[in-house]
């Protein structure tokens, strides 16, 4: 198992990495949280912030703690 430090990434960059790890497109992730791909693109670039509800939904979807998505906790990769 390895640990990936995410403290230098914003939430959007972390979401992009997790999507890549899971083999999912950003369009699929946008559908998961009920927003348009364009809105997700803006959130991933840091122009718009994720809502608390979106963070909670993404954390559940990726099976990680919300703190991981917020860059407050490392991601352990098995």
N, C-alpha and C positions, 0 to 999 in steps of 0.2 A: 504494500500500500504506500502511496506517496501523497504528500500534502502540497497543495497548490495555494500559494499566497495570493490573495486577490485584492489586497488593500490599495493597490495603485490603480485599480480599474473602477470605472463607474458601474452602476447597476446594469445599464444597457450592455456594456461590454461583457459583463459576467453572463447575462442572459444569452448573448451570442455564443459564448464559449460553451455553455451548458447545452444549448441547442445543437451545436456541432458535435459535442460528445455523444449526444443521443441520436444523431443522424436525422434531426428534424430541421425543416426550413423555418425561416422567420415568418413566413405566411402561415404555417401550421401553428406557431406559437401565438401569433396575433389572434387566430381563431380561438385558441384555448382561453385567452383572457378577454375575448369579445371586443377587440378593437380592429381597426383597419391595418393592413400592412404598412401603410404610409404613417399612421400614428405610431406604430411600433418602431419604425425606422427613426422617427424623431426622438422617441424615448431612448433608443439605443445610442443615438449620437449625443445625448445629453441635453438636447434643446428643450425637452419636456420631461418632467419627472414622472416616475411611476407612482400611482396611488397606493395607499396601504393595502387596499383590497387586491390590486393587481400583484403586488409583491407576495401577498399571502397565497393567491391562486398559483403563481409561478413556483413558489416554494413547495407547495403541495404537488404540483405537476412534476417538478424535477426531483422531488423527494429529498430536499435539503432544507436546512433551517433558513428562516428569513434573514438572519444575520449574514449568511453566506452571500445572499443576493445584494445585501447592503454593503458588502466588503468588510464587515466587522469580524468575520470568522473565516478561517481557512477552509478550503474544500478538500476533503479527503477522497482520493481516487483509488479505487480498488482494482 
